[in-house]
Amino acid sequence: MLAKSRFLIAASLLALSVGLQAEPATPRPYLPEGALPLAEFLPPPPAQGSPGDVQDLQRVLDAQANRTPEQVEQAKRDDHLTDAAFPFARGIFGPDFTVEKHPHTARMFRRVLKDLVQTLMPAKHYYARPRPYERDDRVQPILPPPQGESYPSGHTMDAYLTATLLAHMVPERRQALFERADAAAHSRVIAGVHYPSDLDGGRVAAAVLAGVLLTRAEIREDFELARQEVRRTLQLP
């Protein structure tokens, strides 16, 4: 009986150990927190009530008035961030561009997303721009309320950051990647959750973060492993 009990305890400890080893580690960002004060690099959005701000709001209303069912569905598909590089680029890289087949790529982009969030949110709080639907009840958003203030657009930042990193891996598809980023960004205006000038801020934010990330020694090994995975999928040298 004692031997049997010892066996059961040992088996339980082994199972627990295996389970802990299988548990994925929480990805950490490449940059230390606070290393990139993003607001210092961004032009301010139009002041509320200024001619530029009024025009910004009108462009949201115009997009709402003219949005098609296809645009609505695309905006809903683009409303994601987790593992977003894969749905973002699958139409360009093909159906084999999946998380399961690209573990190094997935890991790198999950860490990059942490960098995006930790640099983006302080900038949003700094500018504290209300969302279009918070200011004018004529704006009818088609998405659940996004996190944080309106400027800069985080989804736009994510789309252009993803396009930039993937274009460095596959320069042969650069034009298609940035056209995809343009469309994903415009979806945020169509959805009624951002002004056009928020997209401008998101583009600048993406360029700044990409420039900093690509100088970091820590990302280079992950980037190279991801680059090899993606190019293998595309059968490129």
N, C-alpha and C positions, 0 to 999 in steps of 0.2 A: 504493500500500500504506500509506504514512504517513497519507494523508488518511482511508483506511478505518479505521485504528487510532484516529485522533483521533475519528472519528465514533462508534466503538464505546465509547470511553471516555466521551465526552459523553453518549451514550445511557444508559450505566450510571449515571453521576452523576445524570442527570435522574430515572431510575427510583428511585434511592436517595432522592433529595430528595422525590419524590412519596410514597414509602413512609413516610418520616419524618413528613411533614405529615399523612398519614392516620392515623398512630399516635395513639390517644386519649391525652390527658394523664392522668396519675394524679390522681384527684380529691383535693383537699386539704380539710381541715376548715375550718369557718368560724371556730372559736375557736382561739386559741393553745393549745398543749399546756399543761396544768396550770391553765388559766384557771378551771375549774369543779371544785373539790374536792368531788365529789358526796357523799362519806361524811359531810361536815359537815351535810348537809341530810336525811339518812335516819335514821329511828328504827332502833335495833339489832334484829336478829332475836331470837327467844326464845333464851335461854341453853340450851346443850345440857344435856338432862336435866331441865329445868324443866317444870312442868305444860303450859305453852304449847307447848313443843317436843315433848313426848310427844303432845299433841293434834294438832300439825302432822303428825307422822309417821303417826299413825293415819288422818288424812284422806287421805294419799297411799295408804295401804293400802286404804282404803275405795274410793277412786276406781279403783284397780287391780282390785279385786274386781268392780266393777260396770261397767267400761268395755266398750263395745260395739264390734263390728268397724267401724262407721261412725266412731266416735270415734277409734279407732286410725288409720284412714286419714286423718282430718282432722288429727290430731296430726302425722302424717308429712308431710302437705302444708304444714303451718304451720312446719316445721322448716327455715327458710331465712331469710337476711337480705339477700343481694344482690338488688337491684331488688325488694325485698319489698313496696314500696308497690303494685305492680301486681297480683300475685296476691292481696294483701290486700284490695284494693278492687274487683277486677274484678266480683265478684258484686253490687256496689252500683252501680258506674258503667257496667257493661256490657262486652261483648266488645271494644269499640274502645278500651278503656283499656289500651293496650300501650306498651311502651318505645319501639317504632319510631315511634309516632304522637305521642309526648310527650317529645321530646328534652330540653326545658328542665326538665320535671318529673323525668325520670330523672337528669339531672345534679345537680339540687338535692338529691334524696334520697340520691344516692351521697355527696355531701359531708356531708350530715347524718349518714349512717351512720358516717363517719369521726369525727365529733364524738361520736356515741354510744359507739363503741368506746373512744376515748381518755379519756372521762370514766367509763365503766362499769368498765373493768378494774381501775383502782386501788381503786375501792370494793369490788369483789369480793375483791381481795387483802387489803384492810384488815379485812374481816369474816371472811374465810377459813372460811366455813361449808361443811362437807362436803355433797356431794349425798346425797339420801335413800338411793340404792342403795350408797353408800360406807359408810354407817353400819349398814344393816340388809339382810341378804341376802334377806329376804322381798320386798323391792322388786325387781321385774323390769322394768327400763326397756325401752321398745320403740324407742328411738332410739340412735344411736351416742353415745358419751360427749361431752357438749358441752364447749366451752372454758371454763376458769375455774371458780371456786367457785360455790356455789349462790345466795348472796344478794348483790345483788338479781338478779332474773331479767332477763337481757338481752333475751330474746325478748318478754317482757311490756313492757319499756321501749320496745322498737321498735314494738310494736303500738300502744301508747297515744301514742307520739310521732307515728307515722304518722297515726293517727286525729285527733290534735289539729291537725296541720298541714293535713290535707285538710279538716277541719271548718272551719278558718278560710278555706279557699278556697271551700268549698261548704257553707255553714251549713244549706242546705236538706236535707242528708243527714247532719246531725250525729248524730242518734239511731242510725241504722243503722251509722254508722262506729264508734261507741263500743260498740254491741252486738257488732260484729265483733271489736273489741279484747278485749272480755270473753271471747268464745269462744276466741280465739287464746291468751289468757293461761291459761285453764282447761285447754287442751290440754297445757300443760307439766306440770301435776299428773297428768293422765290418763296422760301418757307416762312418769311416774315419775322425771322429772329435776329437779323442783322441789317445794318445799313451798308451801302456800298463802300463808304469810307472805312468801315470796320474791316472789310476785306483787304483794303490797302495796308492797314496796320498789321494784319495777319501775314501778308506777303513779306513785309519788312522784317517782322519778328522771326519768320522762318529763315530768312537769309542770314540774320544775325546769329541765330542759334546754330544753324548748319555750319557757318564759318567757324564758330568757336569749337563745336564738337569735332570737326574734322582736323583740328590741330592737336587734339588730345591723344597722347600716347596710349591711354587705356582703351580707346575705341578702335585702334588700328587693327588689332588682331581679330576682334569680333567682326569688323567691317570686311576684312579680307576673307574670312570664312564665309560670311554671308554672300559676298561677291562671287565666290567660287560656286556656291550652291545655286545662285540665280542663273549664272551663266551656263552651268551644266544643264539646268532645266531648259534653257533656250538653245542649247547645243551651239553655244558660241565659244570661241577659243579664249 
